[in-house]
């Protein structure tokens, strides 16, 4: 389910972009025939694992695959066709940078079997291209794109927005130009600052100024959806827009949690072998990978993926798509359904749409996708740990009342925090159903006991407080309640008795 694809990673670039955290390297000389031999050996090794599965897609990524000689690509694809039965409509994509594009080179890729180009343009003005470390100009990007569309029927290109000092008006103008250029597909990414990149280091030193605030980034996202939608480019994934039928089929294999083999330095894969889904990862360093290829020593030990981890991965990938996930498939993978209270809560606040068969994010939900996934991921042991810590803190608080050996208030507040963390789903249920009655009852009972029970008010209020913790009140309310009750306890405990 989801298809079968092959990813081939070419790790070399002309220069390293300051925002890029991909496994890419700059090298003065590359023996392309040696790399061809290594790739062919890896294809044979993968074939022994997968058998004669129908191959739906091939994707040359990097790095900059358009630095590969067309003859190398031709020999690779010839071997791929001889190795696996290929779908009649197989999609073969090659990533290209405008600086490495020329007409004869692209014609060679087309003759080799490539039928789709994905071009990394990134910006449509020279100032921002320089800031992004790109070595092409705006005009060179336009010329390269024109060459690509003259050779290939399917051409996509990438742009990065939410850049330094970029305004809404700037982005509207640039995106309008991009849509006028586009053939059938656009990938539009917000600039993210990744650790370990030149931008990441500069940002840590306070040197990357002019980045937009969250509100402006959100507004740019809304503008992106509006303009692309009006131009007929559906947002079929968080950052990808396409005309009907023009979505990237290779990337859909990832997002629909299909099987794919990864070949090349640092390439990842997900393969179902003898009924067991496995995660594969290749050695990242090009020299180590290349040296290990002749003997099949290119990968780190593969990892078996448990059923629940498969369900979580399917959730994380599938919710990126506007179509969402198949609920029955999620249950089949993980052995359980998603938490109904969490789903109802997210649906009530407009973040997801749900039916008995499918769950998908709304346009608003895709803006905060990471938060939605965090709400839905199943991590039962963490809730258990928080609950146990809460019980321990409550026990210490009670000991501090009966035998004044320990301070009661800090343990009371710690218990409040722990129980709130362990019962987040109960809290969401209370909020979504507007049932504040238990909270009011807990406060009223606490007050009544505090006024009448005198010496034994402490233990009574602790009992009521514990009950309110278990029904899942908001953490801020819990802390406030703990402070108020502590003041009441202090007054009752210290006032003179007659």
N, C-alpha and C positions, 0 to 999 in steps of 0.2 A: 504494500500500500504506500503510495507516494512516489513510486518510480525508482529508477536506478540511474545514478549519474557518476561521472568521472571528473575529478578536479585535478588539473596538472599545474603545479606551482613553478613558475620561473622566477627565481629570487633576485634577479639583477635589475638595477635601475641606472639611469644616467646620473642622477643625483638623489639624495635623500631629502624628502620634504619634511619640514619641521613639525608638522602635525601628525605624521604617519607613524603608527605603531605596528604596521605589518612587518612580516619577516622579509625585509628587502635590504639589498646590499649593493654598494658601488664597487665595481671591479674594472680595472683597466683592460684586462684581457680575459676572455672566456672561450674555452675550447668547446664550441657548440657540438661538435661530433662526439666528444666524450660525454657530454650531457645527454645527447640523443641515445647513446648506448645504454646509459644508466636508466633513462625513462623506459626504454624498450624492455629491459630486464625487469623493471618494476611492474610493468603491465603484465608480463608473463606470470610473475609471482602472484599478483592480485587475481588473475584468471584462475589459478589453482584453488584459490579460496572461494571465489564466487560461483564458479561453474559457468554454464552458458546462459546467463541471464540476459534479457533484452536490455540493451543500453539505450536510455532515452536522451541523455545530454552529455556533452563534453564542455568543460569550461577551462580555458587557459587564463590563469590569474597570476598575480605577482605582488611586487615587482612590476616589470614592464614587459609583458610577453611580446609586444610588437617590436622588441629588440631581437627576437628570434628570427633567424633566416627563414624565409618561406619554405625552402627545401626541407628544413628540419621539421617544420610543422606538417608538411606533406607526408614525410616518412612516418611521423608519429601517428597521424590519422589513418594512414594505410594500415599500420599495424593494429590500431584499435579496431578497424572494420574487420580485420582477419581474426581478431581475438574474440569478440563478442558479436552475437547477432544484434544489429542496430535497428531501432525503430525506423519506419519509413519516413517519418517527419523529424528525425533526430535534429536537435538544436545544438550547434557548435559555436560557442562564443569565444572571442578573443579580446582581451582588454588591450587598449592602445592609448598611448600618450600622444598629443598633437605634435610634439617635437620629433617623433620617430615615424611620422606618416609621410609616405609618398605614393603616388598612384601605382607605380609598377609593383611596389611591395604589397599593397592591398590586393591588387589583381592576383598576385601569387598566393596570398592567403585564401582568396575565394576559390582558386583552382585547386588548392589543397583540400577544400571541403568546408572551410569556415563559412558560416551563413549568417552570423550576427556579430556586430562590433559593439563594444562598450568602451566609450572614450572618456578619459579623465580630464575634462576641461576645467572644472572647479570654480572658475570666475570668468566674467565677461568684461573685465576692465583691467588695464595693465597695472594700475596701482595695487589692487588687491592680489593680482597674480604674483607680483613681486613679494608682497607680504607673506603669501602662502608658500614661497620658495619655489614657485613653478618657473621653468626655464623657457616656456613659450609665451608669446604675446597673444593679445586678444585676436588680432588679425590672423596670426598663425593658427589659432584654434578654429576660427571660422573657415579658413582654407582647408585645414585637415578634415573638418566635418563635411565640407562639400565634396572632398575626394571620397570619403567613406560612403556617403549617400549615393554617389554616382556608381559605386561598385556593389554595394550591399542593399538588399531590400529592408533589412532590419538593423537599425542603428540606435543605440542609446548613448546618453552622455550624463556625466555627473556634474552637479554644482554643489558647492558648500555655501551655506548662508549663516546668518547670525555671526558675521565676521566683525573684525575690529572697526569701530566707527561707522558701521553700516546702519542706515536709517530704514524705516519702513518704505519710504518713497524710493530709496535706492534699490531695495529688493524688489518692489513692484515693477520698476522699470526693467531690471535685469531679468526677472522671471518672464516678463512679457516678451522680451527679446528671445529668450530661450524657447518659449512655446512657439514663437513664429518660426524658429529654426527646426524644431523637433520633427522627427519622423514618426515614431510610435511609442517612445518610452523615455522617461526621465527619472533619474535617481537624485533626490534632493535631500542633502544631509545638513543638519545643524553642526556647526563647528564644535567639537568636543576636545578638551585639553586632556591628553592622556599622559600618565606618568611614564617616564623613560623616554619621552620625546624632547626635541629641542624646545618646542612650545611649552611642554610641561616644566622643564627646567627654568625657562624664562618666566613663566607664570609664578613659580615658587619664589623667585627672587623679586617679584613685583614689577617685572619689566614688560609684561604683556598687557598693555592698557587699551582701553576703548572697547572691551568686550561688552556686549549688551546685557542688561539685567534680565532676570527671569521673565518679567512681564513683557518686555520688548521681544524676547525670543518667542514667547507664547503668541504674541500678536503676529509675528512673522510666520509662525506655523499656520495660523488661521488664514492669513493672506495666501499662503501657498495652497491650502486646500481650496479656497474660493477660486483663485485664478486657474488652477489646473482643472478643477471640476467644470468651470465654465468653458474651457477649451476642449473638453471631452477626454481628459486624461484622468481616469479613475484612480483614486488612492487605494490600490489593492493591497498595499502594505504600508507600514508606518512611514517609510521614506521613499517609496517607489510608486510611480504614477505611469499608467499606460492606457493606450486605446484598447478597445475591446479585442481580446485575442492576442495581445502583444506583450503580455507579462513574461518576465524571464522564467522560462520553464525550469532551468537549472536551479535557480534560487527557490522556486516553489518546492523543489524536492527537499531542500533544507527545511523550509517553513512548514511543509506538510509532514515532516518527520519521515521522509523516505530514506532509502539506503544510498550512500555515496562513498566511493573510494577516493582517498586523497593521496596523490603522488607528488613528491618533491619536498624540499626542505621545509619543515614546520607544518606540512599539510596535515589536516585532521580528516578523519573519516568516521562514518557510522555504518556498520555492516551487520546484517543478520545472518549468522552462520550456524547451521544445524539447530535452528530454533532459538539461538541465544544472540541477543543484540550486544555488539561489542563496539567500544570506542577505540579508535586507532589514532596515533600521533607519530609523525616522523621526526627524526632528528632535525633540529633547527639550523645548525651550522652547515652551510653549503659544503664545505670541504669534508666534514665528517660524513654527511649524507652521501656524497659522491663516492667516497672511499668504500662505504659499506654496500653500495648498490650491487656490485658483481656477485657478492655472496648473500644478498638478501638481508643484510644487517643495517637496514635504514630506519627501522621503527623502534620506538620505545615499547616495552611490554604492553600488549593490548589489555583493556579492562572490560570485564563483564559488567553490564549495566543492569541493575536490579529493576524489577517491575515498577516500583514506585518512582525510581529515578527516571525511568523511561516516561512515565506519565508526567513528571515534572518538566522534563525536557520538551515533551510534546506541547504542554501548556505554554511554556515560555516562547517557543517558536511559533506555535499556531495562533496565539493571540496577537501576534504582529500583523496577521492578515485580516482584512476586512471580513472575510468569510468565517473567521474564527476556527473553533475546533469541534470535532465530532464528539459529543458527550459519551456515546457508547464506546468509542475507541479509547477514550481516556479511562473509562471504567475497566475495559478489558486489559489495558496495560498495567494499571495500578491496583486493580482489585477493589477499588472503592470509588464512590462518586465524590465530587467536590462538595465542600461544606455548604449546605443549603442556606444557612443563616448568612454566611459571607456573600453568597450569590445574591440573595434578596437585598442585602444592604447595598451592594454595588449597583444593583439594578435600580433601587429606589433613588439613588443619588445620580443616576443617569450615566454611569460609567460603563455598563455592559448591557447587552441584550441577551436574553436566554429563552430557550424553548426546551421541550423534553429531549430534543435531538442535538441542538447546537448551542454554543456559547460564543459570543463575539464581543469585542469592545466597540463602543461608540466612538464618534469623532473626538468627543471630549476625553473619553477614556484613553485613547491612543496617545494623548499628550502626556498622560501620567501612567504609562504602561508599567513601568517598574514598580510603582506603588500598588497597582492592581495585582500584579503577579505575586508580590510579597504577601498580600492579603490572602491569596488563594493557595499558595504552596503548602503542601502538607509536611509539617515538621512536628509530629506529635510528641516526640521525646523532649523538645524544648518546652512545650507547655507543661509537661509532667515535671520537668526540673524546676520550673518557676513555682509550680504548686507545692512541691516538696520544700523548697526554700521558704515559701510563705508559711507553711505549717511549722517549720523550725523556728522562724522568727516569732510567730504567734505563741509558741510554747515558751520561748524565752521571755516574752512579754508577760505571760501569766505567772511564770516563776518570779519575775521581778515584782509582781503585786503581792503574791502570797508570802514570799520570802524576799524582803527588800535587799536583795544582793545585786540585782542588775537594774539598770535604768530602763524603765518601761517604754517611754515615748519613742526613743530611736528604733526599738524593735517593732513597735506598733506601726510606725511609718514604713519600715522595711517590709513588714508583712503586707501592708497596703500595696506597696509597689509590686511585690512578687505576685500577689493574687490578681492584680490588675493585668499584669503581663500574661498570666496563665489563662485568664478568662476573657481575652479580647473578643472572642466570638460571641460570648454571652452579652458583653457590653454592646456589640453591634446589633444584636437581636433586640435588646431593650430600646436602643435609639430608633431602630427602624420600625418598631411596633408602638413607640410613644408610651411605653408602660413605665412611668416614673413612680407608680404607686409604691413599689418595694422601698425605694429610696426615702419617700416621705414617711412611710411606716417606720423605717429604721431610725430616722431622726426623731420622730415623735416619741417612739418608745424609749430611745436613749434619754431624751429630756425628761420624760415622766419618771423613769427609774432614777435618774440623777437627783430629782427633787424629793423622792420619797424613800429610796432605799438607804440613803446615807452611807454608813460604813461599808456596805456591800455593793455600793454603786459601781465600784471599779470593775469587779468581776462581771456584773450584769451588763455594763456597757461594753466590756470586751466581747461578751457573747453576742450582743446585738451587732457590734461592729464587725465581728467575724462573719455573721450572716450577710451583712451588706457587702462585704468583700466578695463572698462567693457568688452573689447575684450579678457581679460584673459591673460595678459603677466606674465612671470615668476616673482616671488617675488623679486629675486635679481635684475633683470632688473628694476623693479618698483622703488626700493629703490635708485638705481644708478641714474635713471632718475629724481627722486624727488630731489636728492642732486644737480645734474647739473642744473636743472631748477631753484632751489632755488638760486644758485649762479648767474644765469642770471638775475633773478628777483632783487636780491640785487644790481647788477651792474646798471640795468636800473633805479631802484627806487632812488638810491643815487647819480647818476651822475648829474651834474648841467644842468638845462634847460635854453635855451636862447630864 
